[in-house]
């Protein structure tokens, strides 16, 4: 079963950009935008700083914006 982020991107013809995302970027974007977690909560899960999660999320979003 495909995750929600992948379904949304495929339905909006963003399959190529989805393939550019790392697994971590996909999960962080999904947790933040679709499941409503905050950077701080995601940071605890990944054992990273809030700033690192913010950077990874924004980097992933920028990859999506290319397309």
PDBQT receptor file of N, H, CA, C and O in Angstrom, charges set to zero:
ATOM      1  N   UNK A   1       0.841  -1.191   0.000  1.00  0.00    +0.000 N 
ATOM      2  CA  UNK A   1       0.000   0.000   0.000  1.00  0.00    +0.000 C 
ATOM      3  C   UNK A   1       0.880   1.247   0.000  1.00  0.00    +0.000 C 
ATOM      4  O   UNK A   1       1.850   1.331   0.754  1.00  0.00    +0.000 OA
ATOM      5  N   UNK A   2       0.542   2.198  -0.835  1.00  0.00    +0.000 N 
ATOM      6  H   UNK A   2      -0.246   2.130  -1.447  1.00  0.00    +0.000 HD
ATOM      7  CA  UNK A   2       1.307   3.425  -0.935  1.00  0.00    +0.000 C 
ATOM      8  C   UNK A   2       0.982   4.341   0.232  1.00  0.00    +0.000 C 
ATOM      9  O   UNK A   2      -0.147   4.348   0.724  1.00  0.00    +0.000 OA
ATOM     10  N   UNK A   3       1.969   5.117   0.678  1.00  0.00    +0.000 N 
ATOM     11  H   UNK A   3       2.886   5.112   0.278  1.00  0.00    +0.000 HD
ATOM     12  CA  UNK A   3       1.673   6.058   1.756  1.00  0.00    +0.000 C 
ATOM     13  C   UNK A   3       0.913   7.262   1.209  1.00  0.00    +0.000 C 
ATOM     14  O   UNK A   3       0.857   7.480  -0.001  1.00  0.00    +0.000 OA
ATOM     15  N   UNK A   4       0.341   8.022   2.100  1.00  0.00    +0.000 N 
ATOM     16  H   UNK A   4       0.387   7.845   3.083  1.00  0.00    +0.000 HD
ATOM     17  CA  UNK A   4      -0.527   9.146   1.700  1.00  0.00    +0.000 C 
ATOM     18  C   UNK A   4       0.223  10.175   0.864  1.00  0.00    +0.000 C 
ATOM     19  O   UNK A   4      -0.313  10.674  -0.126  1.00  0.00    +0.000 OA
ATOM     20  N   UNK A   5       1.455  10.499   1.248  1.00  0.00    +0.000 N 
ATOM     21  H   UNK A   5       1.890  10.093   2.052  1.00  0.00    +0.000 HD
ATOM     22  CA  UNK A   5       2.225  11.493   0.503  1.00  0.00    +0.000 C 
ATOM     23  C   UNK A   5       2.429  11.036  -0.930  1.00  0.00    +0.000 C 
ATOM     24  O   UNK A   5       2.243  11.812  -1.867  1.00  0.00    +0.000 OA
ATOM     25  N   UNK A   6       2.811   9.779  -1.102  1.00  0.00    +0.000 N 
ATOM     26  H   UNK A   6       2.962   9.149  -0.341  1.00  0.00    +0.000 HD
ATOM     27  CA  UNK A   6       3.036   9.266  -2.450  1.00  0.00    +0.000 C 
ATOM     28  C   UNK A   6       1.759   9.340  -3.277  1.00  0.00    +0.000 C 
ATOM     29  O   UNK A   6       1.801   9.727  -4.445  1.00  0.00    +0.000 OA
ATOM     30  N   UNK A   7       0.627   8.975  -2.688  1.00  0.00    +0.000 N 
ATOM     31  H   UNK A   7       0.593   8.661  -1.740  1.00  0.00    +0.000 HD
ATOM     32  CA  UNK A   7      -0.647   9.052  -3.406  1.00  0.00    +0.000 C 
ATOM     33  C   UNK A   7      -0.965  10.472  -3.849  1.00  0.00    +0.000 C 
ATOM     34  O   UNK A   7      -1.382  10.694  -4.986  1.00  0.00    +0.000 OA
ATOM     35  N   UNK A   8      -0.772  11.423  -2.963  1.00  0.00    +0.000 N 
ATOM     36  H   UNK A   8      -0.434  11.243  -2.040  1.00  0.00    +0.000 HD
ATOM     37  CA  UNK A   8      -1.044  12.825  -3.299  1.00  0.00    +0.000 C 
ATOM     38  C   UNK A   8      -0.154  13.303  -4.435  1.00  0.00    +0.000 C 
ATOM     39  O   UNK A   8      -0.622  13.942  -5.378  1.00  0.00    +0.000 OA
ATOM     40  N   UNK A   9       1.138  12.988  -4.338  1.00  0.00    +0.000 N 
ATOM     41  H   UNK A   9       1.518  12.469  -3.573  1.00  0.00    +0.000 HD
ATOM     42  CA  UNK A   9       2.073  13.447  -5.361  1.00  0.00    +0.000 C 
ATOM     43  C   UNK A   9       1.818  12.763  -6.703  1.00  0.00    +0.000 C 
ATOM     44  O   UNK A   9       1.917  13.397  -7.754  1.00  0.00    +0.000 OA
ATOM     45  N   UNK A  10       1.494  11.488  -6.671  1.00  0.00    +0.000 N 
ATOM     46  H   UNK A  10       1.413  10.972  -5.817  1.00  0.00    +0.000 HD
ATOM     47  CA  UNK A  10       1.198  10.786  -7.915  1.00  0.00    +0.000 C 
ATOM     48  C   UNK A  10      -0.069  11.330  -8.563  1.00  0.00    +0.000 C 
ATOM     49  O   UNK A  10      -0.138  11.453  -9.786  1.00  0.00    +0.000 OA
ATOM     50  N   UNK A  11      -1.064  11.654  -7.758  1.00  0.00    +0.000 N 
ATOM     51  H   UNK A  11      -1.009  11.554  -6.765  1.00  0.00    +0.000 HD
ATOM     52  CA  UNK A  11      -2.310  12.213  -8.289  1.00  0.00    +0.000 C 
ATOM     53  C   UNK A  11      -2.117  13.611  -8.864  1.00  0.00    +0.000 C 
ATOM     54  O   UNK A  11      -2.928  14.067  -9.670  1.00  0.00    +0.000 OA
ATOM     55  N   UNK A  12      -1.060  14.289  -8.460  1.00  0.00    +0.000 N 
ATOM     56  H   UNK A  12      -0.401  13.919  -7.805  1.00  0.00    +0.000 HD
ATOM     57  CA  UNK A  12      -0.786  15.629  -8.969  1.00  0.00    +0.000 C 
ATOM     58  C   UNK A  12       0.371  15.633  -9.957  1.00  0.00    +0.000 C 
ATOM     59  O   UNK A  12       0.988  16.671 -10.195  1.00  0.00    +0.000 OA
ATOM     60  N   UNK A  13       0.664  14.473 -10.532  1.00  0.00    +0.000 N 
ATOM     61  H   UNK A  13       0.163  13.629 -10.339  1.00  0.00    +0.000 HD
ATOM     62  CA  UNK A  13       1.712  14.327 -11.543  1.00  0.00    +0.000 C 
ATOM     63  C   UNK A  13       3.082  14.789 -11.049  1.00  0.00    +0.000 C 
ATOM     64  O   UNK A  13       3.840  15.408 -11.794  1.00  0.00    +0.000 OA
ATOM     65  N   UNK A  14       3.390  14.487  -9.802  1.00  0.00    +0.000 N 
ATOM     66  H   UNK A  14       2.774  13.984  -9.196  1.00  0.00    +0.000 HD
ATOM     67  CA  UNK A  14       4.684  14.853  -9.235  1.00  0.00    +0.000 C 
ATOM     68  C   UNK A  14       5.531  13.617  -8.946  1.00  0.00    +0.000 C 
ATOM     69  O   UNK A  14       6.371  13.625  -8.046  1.00  0.00    +0.000 OA
ATOM     70  N   UNK A  15       5.303  12.564  -9.712  1.00  0.00    +0.000 N 
ATOM     71  H   UNK A  15       4.620  12.557 -10.443  1.00  0.00    +0.000 HD
ATOM     72  CA  UNK A  15       5.999  11.308  -9.487  1.00  0.00    +0.000 C 
ATOM     73  C   UNK A  15       7.515  11.471  -9.596  1.00  0.00    +0.000 C 
ATOM     74  O   UNK A  15       8.262  10.906  -8.798  1.00  0.00    +0.000 OA
ATOM     75  N   UNK A  16       7.963  12.238 -10.577  1.00  0.00    +0.000 N 
ATOM     76  H   UNK A  16       7.356  12.698 -11.226  1.00  0.00    +0.000 HD
ATOM     77  CA  UNK A  16       9.410  12.438 -10.748  1.00  0.00    +0.000 C 
ATOM     78  C   UNK A  16      10.020  13.125  -9.532  1.00  0.00    +0.000 C 
ATOM     79  O   UNK A  16      11.084  12.723  -9.061  1.00  0.00    +0.000 OA
ATOM     80  N   UNK A  17       9.364  14.144  -9.028  1.00  0.00    +0.000 N 
ATOM     81  H   UNK A  17       8.499  14.470  -9.411  1.00  0.00    +0.000 HD
ATOM     82  CA  UNK A  17       9.906  14.853  -7.873  1.00  0.00    +0.000 C 
ATOM     83  C   UNK A  17       9.846  13.976  -6.627  1.00  0.00    +0.000 C 
ATOM     84  O   UNK A  17      10.731  14.063  -5.776  1.00  0.00    +0.000 OA
ATOM     85  N   UNK A  18       8.827  13.140  -6.503  1.00  0.00    +0.000 N 
ATOM     86  H   UNK A  18       8.108  13.070  -7.194  1.00  0.00    +0.000 HD
ATOM     87  CA  UNK A  18       8.735  12.222  -5.370  1.00  0.00    +0.000 C 
ATOM     88  C   UNK A  18       9.940  11.286  -5.345  1.00  0.00    +0.000 C 
ATOM     89  O   UNK A  18      10.466  10.965  -4.279  1.00  0.00    +0.000 OA
ATOM     90  N   UNK A  19      10.368  10.856  -6.515  1.00  0.00    +0.000 N 
ATOM     91  H   UNK A  19       9.942  11.116  -7.381  1.00  0.00    +0.000 HD
ATOM     92  CA  UNK A  19      11.518   9.959  -6.602  1.00  0.00    +0.000 C 
ATOM     93  C   UNK A  19      12.820  10.643  -6.219  1.00  0.00    +0.000 C 
ATOM     94  O   UNK A  19      13.798   9.967  -5.900  1.00  0.00    +0.000 OA
ATOM     95  N   UNK A  20      12.854  11.974  -6.243  1.00  0.00    +0.000 N 
ATOM     96  H   UNK A  20      12.059  12.523  -6.502  1.00  0.00    +0.000 HD
ATOM     97  CA  UNK A  20      14.046  12.713  -5.833  1.00  0.00    +0.000 C 
ATOM     98  C   UNK A  20      14.174  12.805  -4.315  1.00  0.00    +0.000 C 
ATOM     99  O   UNK A  20      15.264  13.040  -3.794  1.00  0.00    +0.000 OA
ATOM    100  N   UNK A  21      13.064  12.620  -3.607  1.00  0.00    +0.000 N 
ATOM    101  H   UNK A  21      12.178  12.429  -4.030  1.00  0.00    +0.000 HD
ATOM    102  CA  UNK A  21      13.089  12.727  -2.150  1.00  0.00    +0.000 C 
ATOM    103  C   UNK A  21      13.756  11.510  -1.535  1.00  0.00    +0.000 C 
ATOM    104  O   UNK A  21      13.589  10.388  -2.014  1.00  0.00    +0.000 OA
ATOM    105  N   UNK A  22      14.509  11.740  -0.472  1.00  0.00    +0.000 N 
ATOM    106  H   UNK A  22      14.645  12.651  -0.083  1.00  0.00    +0.000 HD
ATOM    107  CA  UNK A  22      15.054  10.619   0.280  1.00  0.00    +0.000 C 
ATOM    108  C   UNK A  22      13.929  10.020   1.119  1.00  0.00    +0.000 C 
ATOM    109  O   UNK A  22      12.880  10.637   1.305  1.00  0.00    +0.000 OA
ATOM    110  N   UNK A  23      14.155   8.847   1.607  1.00  0.00    +0.000 N 
ATOM    111  H   UNK A  23      15.007   8.345   1.456  1.00  0.00    +0.000 HD
ATOM    112  CA  UNK A  23      13.148   8.198   2.445  1.00  0.00    +0.000 C 
ATOM    113  C   UNK A  23      12.843   9.055   3.676  1.00  0.00    +0.000 C 
ATOM    114  O   UNK A  23      11.688   9.179   4.083  1.00  0.00    +0.000 OA
ATOM    115  N   UNK A  24      13.877   9.638   4.259  1.00  0.00    +0.000 N 
ATOM    116  H   UNK A  24      14.816   9.537   3.929  1.00  0.00    +0.000 HD
ATOM    117  CA  UNK A  24      13.702  10.483   5.441  1.00  0.00    +0.000 C 
ATOM    118  C   UNK A  24      12.906  11.738   5.103  1.00  0.00    +0.000 C 
ATOM    119  O   UNK A  24      12.028  12.138   5.868  1.00  0.00    +0.000 OA
ATOM    120  N   UNK A  25      13.205  12.365   3.958  1.00  0.00    +0.000 N 
ATOM    121  H   UNK A  25      13.918  12.040   3.337  1.00  0.00    +0.000 HD
ATOM    122  CA  UNK A  25      12.456  13.558   3.545  1.00  0.00    +0.000 C 
ATOM    123  C   UNK A  25      10.978  13.218   3.357  1.00  0.00    +0.000 C 
ATOM    124  O   UNK A  25      10.104  13.975   3.778  1.00  0.00    +0.000 OA
ATOM    125  N   UNK A  26      10.706  12.090   2.731  1.00  0.00    +0.000 N 
ATOM    126  H   UNK A  26      11.416  11.474   2.389  1.00  0.00    +0.000 HD
ATOM    127  CA  UNK A  26       9.320  11.664   2.521  1.00  0.00    +0.000 C 
ATOM    128  C   UNK A  26       8.596  11.516   3.849  1.00  0.00    +0.000 C 
ATOM    129  O   UNK A  26       7.486  12.020   4.021  1.00  0.00    +0.000 OA
ATOM    130  N   UNK A  27       9.228  10.825   4.782  1.00  0.00    +0.000 N 
ATOM    131  H   UNK A  27      10.130  10.416   4.642  1.00  0.00    +0.000 HD
ATOM    132  CA  UNK A  27       8.594  10.562   6.075  1.00  0.00    +0.000 C 
ATOM    133  C   UNK A  27       8.383  11.858   6.856  1.00  0.00    +0.000 C 
ATOM    134  O   UNK A  27       7.322  12.059   7.447  1.00  0.00    +0.000 OA
ATOM    135  N   UNK A  28       9.388  12.738   6.863  1.00  0.00    +0.000 N 
ATOM    136  H   UNK A  28      10.250  12.575   6.383  1.00  0.00    +0.000 HD
ATOM    137  CA  UNK A  28       9.283  13.994   7.606  1.00  0.00    +0.000 C 
ATOM    138  C   UNK A  28       8.180  14.880   7.010  1.00  0.00    +0.000 C 
ATOM    139  O   UNK A  28       7.393  15.468   7.751  1.00  0.00    +0.000 OA
ATOM    140  N   UNK A  29       8.122  14.976   5.701  1.00  0.00    +0.000 N 
ATOM    141  H   UNK A  29       8.761  14.498   5.098  1.00  0.00    +0.000 HD
ATOM    142  CA  UNK A  29       7.082  15.775   5.050  1.00  0.00    +0.000 C 
ATOM    143  C   UNK A  29       5.706  15.189   5.356  1.00  0.00    +0.000 C 
ATOM    144  O   UNK A  29       4.756  15.922   5.629  1.00  0.00    +0.000 OA
ATOM    145  N   UNK A  30       5.611  13.879   5.308  1.00  0.00    +0.000 N 
ATOM    146  H   UNK A  30       6.383  13.283   5.086  1.00  0.00    +0.000 HD
ATOM    147  CA  UNK A  30       4.351  13.214   5.622  1.00  0.00    +0.000 C 
ATOM    148  C   UNK A  30       3.930  13.479   7.064  1.00  0.00    +0.000 C 
ATOM    149  O   UNK A  30       2.778  13.829   7.323  1.00  0.00    +0.000 OA
ATOM    150  N   UNK A  31       4.860  13.314   8.003  1.00  0.00    +0.000 N 
ATOM    151  H   UNK A  31       5.796  13.030   7.794  1.00  0.00    +0.000 HD
ATOM    152  CA  UNK A  31       4.548  13.540   9.414  1.00  0.00    +0.000 C 
ATOM    153  C   UNK A  31       4.128  14.986   9.671  1.00  0.00    +0.000 C 
ATOM    154  O   UNK A  31       3.193  15.239  10.430  1.00  0.00    +0.000 OA
ATOM    155  N   UNK A  32       4.817  15.926   9.041  1.00  0.00    +0.000 N 
ATOM    156  H   UNK A  32       5.577  15.721   8.425  1.00  0.00    +0.000 HD
ATOM    157  CA  UNK A  32       4.557  17.344   9.292  1.00  0.00    +0.000 C 
ATOM    158  C   UNK A  32       3.261  17.815   8.637  1.00  0.00    +0.000 C 
ATOM    159  O   UNK A  32       2.386  18.368   9.304  1.00  0.00    +0.000 OA
ATOM    160  N   UNK A  33       3.144  17.595   7.345  1.00  0.00    +0.000 N 
ATOM    161  H   UNK A  33       3.854  17.146   6.803  1.00  0.00    +0.000 HD
ATOM    162  CA  UNK A  33       2.013  18.177   6.607  1.00  0.00    +0.000 C 
ATOM    163  C   UNK A  33       0.745  17.338   6.643  1.00  0.00    +0.000 C 
ATOM    164  O   UNK A  33      -0.355  17.892   6.629  1.00  0.00    +0.000 OA
ATOM    165  N   UNK A  34       0.869  16.034   6.689  1.00  0.00    +0.000 N 
ATOM    166  H   UNK A  34       1.762  15.584   6.700  1.00  0.00    +0.000 HD
ATOM    167  CA  UNK A  34      -0.313  15.188   6.603  1.00  0.00    +0.000 C 
ATOM    168  C   UNK A  34      -0.772  14.656   7.955  1.00  0.00    +0.000 C 
ATOM    169  O   UNK A  34      -1.963  14.424   8.164  1.00  0.00    +0.000 OA
ATOM    170  N   UNK A  35       0.164  14.465   8.864  1.00  0.00    +0.000 N 
ATOM    171  H   UNK A  35       1.131  14.654   8.695  1.00  0.00    +0.000 HD
ATOM    172  CA  UNK A  35      -0.213  13.917  10.165  1.00  0.00    +0.000 C 
ATOM    173  C   UNK A  35      -0.200  14.950  11.277  1.00  0.00    +0.000 C 
ATOM    174  O   UNK A  35      -0.628  14.664  12.396  1.00  0.00    +0.000 OA
ATOM    175  N   UNK A  36       0.287  16.154  10.980  1.00  0.00    +0.000 N 
ATOM    176  H   UNK A  36       0.634  16.386  10.071  1.00  0.00    +0.000 HD
ATOM    177  CA  UNK A  36       0.189  17.257  11.918  1.00  0.00    +0.000 C 
ATOM    178  C   UNK A  36       1.226  17.311  13.028  1.00  0.00    +0.000 C 
ATOM    179  O   UNK A  36       1.050  18.041  14.003  1.00  0.00    +0.000 OA
ATOM    180  N   UNK A  37       2.302  16.549  12.893  1.00  0.00    +0.000 N 
ATOM    181  H   UNK A  37       2.445  15.955  12.100  1.00  0.00    +0.000 HD
ATOM    182  CA  UNK A  37       3.356  16.617  13.907  1.00  0.00    +0.000 C 
ATOM    183  C   UNK A  37       4.166  17.896  13.742  1.00  0.00    +0.000 C 
ATOM    184  O   UNK A  37       4.294  18.420  12.635  1.00  0.00    +0.000 OA
ATOM    185  N   UNK A  38       4.708  18.390  14.837  1.00  0.00    +0.000 N 
ATOM    186  H   UNK A  38       4.604  17.965  15.736  1.00  0.00    +0.000 HD
ATOM    187  CA  UNK A  38       5.577  19.568  14.828  1.00  0.00    +0.000 C 
ATOM    188  C   UNK A  38       7.025  19.123  14.675  1.00  0.00    +0.000 C 
ATOM    189  O   UNK A  38       7.368  17.972  14.944  1.00  0.00    +0.000 OA
ATOM    190  N   UNK A  39       7.867  20.056  14.237  1.00  0.00    +0.000 N 
ATOM    191  H   UNK A  39       7.588  20.991  14.018  1.00  0.00    +0.000 HD
ATOM    192  CA  UNK A  39       9.289  19.742  14.054  1.00  0.00    +0.000 C 
ATOM    193  C   UNK A  39       9.900  19.152  15.322  1.00  0.00    +0.000 C 
ATOM    194  O   UNK A  39      10.684  18.205  15.260  1.00  0.00    +0.000 OA
ATOM    195  N   UNK A  40       9.539  19.714  16.464  1.00  0.00    +0.000 N 
ATOM    196  H   UNK A  40       8.902  20.483  16.515  1.00  0.00    +0.000 HD
ATOM    197  CA  UNK A  40      10.101  19.242  17.732  1.00  0.00    +0.000 C 
ATOM    198  C   UNK A  40       9.730  17.783  17.996  1.00  0.00    +0.000 C 
ATOM    199  O   UNK A  40      10.561  17.003  18.460  1.00  0.00    +0.000 OA
ATOM    200  N   UNK A  41       8.488  17.420  17.703  1.00  0.00    +0.000 N 
ATOM    201  H   UNK A  41       7.812  18.054  17.326  1.00  0.00    +0.000 HD
ATOM    202  CA  UNK A  41       8.038  16.039  17.904  1.00  0.00    +0.000 C 
ATOM    203  C   UNK A  41       8.744  15.075  16.950  1.00  0.00    +0.000 C 
ATOM    204  O   UNK A  41       9.122  13.970  17.341  1.00  0.00    +0.000 OA
ATOM    205  N   UNK A  42       8.917  15.496  15.715  1.00  0.00    +0.000 N 
ATOM    206  H   UNK A  42       8.611  16.394  15.398  1.00  0.00    +0.000 HD
ATOM    207  CA  UNK A  42       9.609  14.671  14.724  1.00  0.00    +0.000 C 
ATOM    208  C   UNK A  42      11.077  14.531  15.109  1.00  0.00    +0.000 C 
ATOM    209  O   UNK A  42      11.675  13.471  14.927  1.00  0.00    +0.000 OA
ATOM    210  N   UNK A  43      11.648  15.592  15.634  1.00  0.00    +0.000 N 
ATOM    211  H   UNK A  43      11.162  16.454  15.782  1.00  0.00    +0.000 HD
ATOM    212  CA  UNK A  43      13.053  15.571  16.056  1.00  0.00    +0.000 C 
ATOM    213  C   UNK A  43      13.297  14.525  17.131  1.00  0.00    +0.000 C 
ATOM    214  O   UNK A  43      14.326  13.850  17.119  1.00  0.00    +0.000 OA
ATOM    215  N   UNK A  44      12.365  14.386  18.055  1.00  0.00    +0.000 N 
ATOM    216  H   UNK A  44      11.528  14.934  18.064  1.00  0.00    +0.000 HD
ATOM    217  CA  UNK A  44      12.489  13.367  19.111  1.00  0.00    +0.000 C 
ATOM    218  C   UNK A  44      12.490  11.978  18.484  1.00  0.00    +0.000 C 
ATOM    219  O   UNK A  44      13.284  11.122  18.875  1.00  0.00    +0.000 OA
ATOM    220  N   UNK A  45      11.618  11.750  17.527  1.00  0.00    +0.000 N 
ATOM    221  H   UNK A  45      10.973  12.445  17.209  1.00  0.00    +0.000 HD
ATOM    222  CA  UNK A  45      11.519  10.466  16.855  1.00  0.00    +0.000 C 
ATOM    223  C   UNK A  45      12.823  10.098  16.145  1.00  0.00    +0.000 C 
ATOM    224  O   UNK A  45      13.276   8.956  16.218  1.00  0.00    +0.000 OA
ATOM    225  N   UNK A  46      13.425  11.082  15.453  1.00  0.00    +0.000 N 
ATOM    226  H   UNK A  46      13.057  12.010  15.393  1.00  0.00    +0.000 HD
ATOM    227  CA  UNK A  46      14.650  10.839  14.690  1.00  0.00    +0.000 C 
ATOM    228  C   UNK A  46      15.923  11.101  15.488  1.00  0.00    +0.000 C 
ATOM    229  O   UNK A  46      17.025  10.891  14.980  1.00  0.00    +0.000 OA
ATOM    230  N   UNK A  47      15.785  11.554  16.725  1.00  0.00    +0.000 N 
ATOM    231  H   UNK A  47      14.890  11.725  17.138  1.00  0.00    +0.000 HD
ATOM    232  CA  UNK A  47      16.933  11.887  17.565  1.00  0.00    +0.000 C 
ATOM    233  C   UNK A  47      17.821  12.937  16.894  1.00  0.00    +0.000 C 
ATOM    234  O   UNK A  47      19.045  12.816  16.858  1.00  0.00    +0.000 OA
ATOM    235  N   UNK A  48      17.159  13.972  16.365  1.00  0.00    +0.000 N 
ATOM    236  H   UNK A  48      16.164  14.070  16.394  1.00  0.00    +0.000 HD
ATOM    237  CA  UNK A  48      17.824  15.101  15.730  1.00  0.00    +0.000 C 
ATOM    238  C   UNK A  48      17.323  16.380  16.377  1.00  0.00    +0.000 C 
ATOM    239  O   UNK A  48      16.389  16.356  17.179  1.00  0.00    +0.000 OA
ATOM    240  N   UNK A  49      17.945  17.492  16.027  1.00  0.00    +0.000 N 
ATOM    241  H   UNK A  49      18.703  17.511  15.376  1.00  0.00    +0.000 HD
ATOM    242  CA  UNK A  49      17.468  18.773  16.538  1.00  0.00    +0.000 C 
ATOM    243  C   UNK A  49      16.262  19.241  15.722  1.00  0.00    +0.000 C 
ATOM    244  O   UNK A  49      16.045  18.796  14.595  1.00  0.00    +0.000 OA
ATOM    245  N   UNK A  50      15.495  20.135  16.309  1.00  0.00    +0.000 N 
ATOM    246  H   UNK A  50      15.671  20.496  17.225  1.00  0.00    +0.000 HD
ATOM    247  CA  UNK A  50      14.352  20.721  15.608  1.00  0.00    +0.000 C 
ATOM    248  C   UNK A  50      14.826  21.432  14.346  1.00  0.00    +0.000 C 
ATOM    249  O   UNK A  50      14.163  21.385  13.310  1.00  0.00    +0.000 OA
ATOM    250  N   UNK A  51      15.975  22.091  14.442  1.00  0.00    +0.000 N 
ATOM    251  H   UNK A  51      16.513  22.129  15.284  1.00  0.00    +0.000 HD
ATOM    252  CA  UNK A  51      16.518  22.817  13.295  1.00  0.00    +0.000 C 
ATOM    253  C   UNK A  51      16.887  21.860  12.158  1.00  0.00    +0.000 C 
ATOM    254  O   UNK A  51      16.691  22.180  10.985  1.00  0.00    +0.000 OA
ATOM    255  N   UNK A  52      17.418  20.695  12.506  1.00  0.00    +0.000 N 
ATOM    256  H   UNK A  52      17.578  20.435  13.459  1.00  0.00    +0.000 HD
ATOM    257  CA  UNK A  52      17.770  19.709  11.482  1.00  0.00    +0.000 C 
ATOM    258  C   UNK A  52      16.530  19.195  10.770  1.00  0.00    +0.000 C 
ATOM    259  O   UNK A  52      16.541  19.025   9.551  1.00  0.00    +0.000 OA
ATOM    260  N   UNK A  53      15.471  18.949  11.511  1.00  0.00    +0.000 N 
ATOM    261  H   UNK A  53      15.462  19.087  12.502  1.00  0.00    +0.000 HD
ATOM    262  CA  UNK A  53      14.214  18.487  10.913  1.00  0.00    +0.000 C 
ATOM    263  C   UNK A  53      13.648  19.565   9.997  1.00  0.00    +0.000 C 
ATOM    264  O   UNK A  53      13.181  19.267   8.897  1.00  0.00    +0.000 OA
ATOM    265  N   UNK A  54      13.688  20.804  10.445  1.00  0.00    +0.000 N 
ATOM    266  H   UNK A  54      14.068  21.046  11.339  1.00  0.00    +0.000 HD
ATOM    267  CA  UNK A  54      13.205  21.922   9.641  1.00  0.00    +0.000 C 
ATOM    268  C   UNK A  54      13.994  22.004   8.332  1.00  0.00    +0.000 C 
ATOM    269  O   UNK A  54      13.409  22.212   7.269  1.00  0.00    +0.000 OA
ATOM    270  N   UNK A  55      15.295  21.847   8.401  1.00  0.00    +0.000 N 
ATOM    271  H   UNK A  55      15.771  21.678   9.264  1.00  0.00    +0.000 HD
ATOM    272  CA  UNK A  55      16.150  21.907   7.217  1.00  0.00    +0.000 C 
ATOM    273  C   UNK A  55      15.820  20.765   6.247  1.00  0.00    +0.000 C 
ATOM    274  O   UNK A  55      15.687  20.991   5.044  1.00  0.00    +0.000 OA
ATOM    275  N   UNK A  56      15.690  19.551   6.767  1.00  0.00    +0.000 N 
ATOM    276  H   UNK A  56      15.798  19.367   7.744  1.00  0.00    +0.000 HD
ATOM    277  CA  UNK A  56      15.395  18.387   5.925  1.00  0.00    +0.000 C 
ATOM    278  C   UNK A  56      14.036  18.554   5.257  1.00  0.00    +0.000 C 
ATOM    279  O   UNK A  56      13.885  18.265   4.070  1.00  0.00    +0.000 OA
ATOM    280  N   UNK A  57      13.057  19.016   6.008  1.00  0.00    +0.000 N 
ATOM    281  H   UNK A  57      13.179  19.251   6.972  1.00  0.00    +0.000 HD
ATOM    282  CA  UNK A  57      11.702  19.219   5.462  1.00  0.00    +0.000 C 
ATOM    283  C   UNK A  57      11.722  20.256   4.349  1.00  0.00    +0.000 C 
ATOM    284  O   UNK A  57      11.155  20.036   3.279  1.00  0.00    +0.000 OA
ATOM    285  N   UNK A  58      12.369  21.376   4.597  1.00  0.00    +0.000 N 
ATOM    286  H   UNK A  58      12.829  21.555   5.467  1.00  0.00    +0.000 HD
ATOM    287  CA  UNK A  58      12.416  22.436   3.586  1.00  0.00    +0.000 C 
ATOM    288  C   UNK A  58      13.205  22.011   2.349  1.00  0.00    +0.000 C 
ATOM    289  O   UNK A  58      12.855  22.377   1.227  1.00  0.00    +0.000 OA
ATOM    290  N   UNK A  59      14.258  21.246   2.558  1.00  0.00    +0.000 N 
ATOM    291  H   UNK A  59      14.542  20.949   3.469  1.00  0.00    +0.000 HD
ATOM    292  CA  UNK A  59      15.034  20.730   1.435  1.00  0.00    +0.000 C 
ATOM    293  C   UNK A  59      14.160  19.829   0.562  1.00  0.00    +0.000 C 
ATOM    294  O   UNK A  59      14.215  19.913  -0.665  1.00  0.00    +0.000 OA
ATOM    295  N   UNK A  60      13.360  18.975   1.185  1.00  0.00    +0.000 N 
ATOM    296  H   UNK A  60      13.315  18.907   2.182  1.00  0.00    +0.000 HD
ATOM    297  CA  UNK A  60      12.449  18.110   0.453  1.00  0.00    +0.000 C 
ATOM    298  C   UNK A  60      11.390  18.894  -0.301  1.00  0.00    +0.000 C 
ATOM    299  O   UNK A  60      11.086  18.586  -1.454  1.00  0.00    +0.000 OA
ATOM    300  N   UNK A  61      10.828  19.903   0.345  1.00  0.00    +0.000 N 
ATOM    301  H   UNK A  61      11.074  20.153   1.282  1.00  0.00    +0.000 HD
ATOM    302  CA  UNK A  61       9.807  20.736  -0.303  1.00  0.00    +0.000 C 
ATOM    303  C   UNK A  61      10.403  21.459  -1.504  1.00  0.00    +0.000 C 
ATOM    304  O   UNK A  61       9.750  21.586  -2.540  1.00  0.00    +0.000 OA
ATOM    305  N   UNK A  62      11.633  21.933  -1.371  1.00  0.00    +0.000 N 
ATOM    306  H   UNK A  62      12.163  21.830  -0.530  1.00  0.00    +0.000 HD
ATOM    307  CA  UNK A  62      12.284  22.599  -2.504  1.00  0.00    +0.000 C 
ATOM    308  C   UNK A  62      12.471  21.648  -3.677  1.00  0.00    +0.000 C 
ATOM    309  O   UNK A  62      12.371  22.073  -4.828  1.00  0.00    +0.000 OA
ATOM    310  N   UNK A  63      12.738  20.378  -3.417  1.00  0.00    +0.000 N 
ATOM    311  H   UNK A  63      12.819  20.033  -2.482  1.00  0.00    +0.000 HD
ATOM    312  CA  UNK A  63      12.838  19.396  -4.493  1.00  0.00    +0.000 C 
ATOM    313  C   UNK A  63      11.501  19.249  -5.207  1.00  0.00    +0.000 C 
ATOM    314  O   UNK A  63      11.458  19.105  -6.428  1.00  0.00    +0.000 OA
ATOM    315  N   UNK A  64      10.415  19.284  -4.450  1.00  0.00    +0.000 N 
ATOM    316  H   UNK A  64      10.449  19.400  -3.457  1.00  0.00    +0.000 HD
ATOM    317  CA  UNK A  64       9.091  19.165  -5.034  1.00  0.00    +0.000 C 
ATOM    318  C   UNK A  64       8.742  20.391  -5.867  1.00  0.00    +0.000 C 
ATOM    319  O   UNK A  64       8.039  20.288  -6.873  1.00  0.00    +0.000 OA
ATOM    320  N   UNK A  65       9.232  21.544  -5.447  1.00  0.00    +0.000 N 
ATOM    321  H   UNK A  65       9.803  21.628  -4.631  1.00  0.00    +0.000 HD
ATOM    322  CA  UNK A  65       8.928  22.792  -6.168  1.00  0.00    +0.000 C 
ATOM    323  C   UNK A  65       9.592  22.860  -7.533  1.00  0.00    +0.000 C 
ATOM    324  O   UNK A  65       9.132  23.596  -8.406  1.00  0.00    +0.000 OA
ATOM    325  N   UNK A  66      10.658  22.111  -7.729  1.00  0.00    +0.000 N 
ATOM    326  H   UNK A  66      11.031  21.513  -7.020  1.00  0.00    +0.000 HD
ATOM    327  CA  UNK A  66      11.373  22.100  -9.013  1.00  0.00    +0.000 C 
ATOM    328  C   UNK A  66      10.439  21.689 -10.137  1.00  0.00    +0.000 C 
ATOM    329  O   UNK A  66      10.556  22.177 -11.262  1.00  0.00    +0.000 OA
ATOM    330  N   UNK A  67       9.522  20.799  -9.834  1.00  0.00    +0.000 N 
ATOM    331  H   UNK A  67       9.427  20.403  -8.920  1.00  0.00    +0.000 HD
ATOM    332  CA  UNK A  67       8.602  20.300 -10.829  1.00  0.00    +0.000 C 
ATOM    333  C   UNK A  67       7.316  21.057 -10.744  1.00  0.00    +0.000 C 
ATOM    334  O   UNK A  67       6.390  20.789 -11.509  1.00  0.00    +0.000 OA
TER     335      UNK A  67
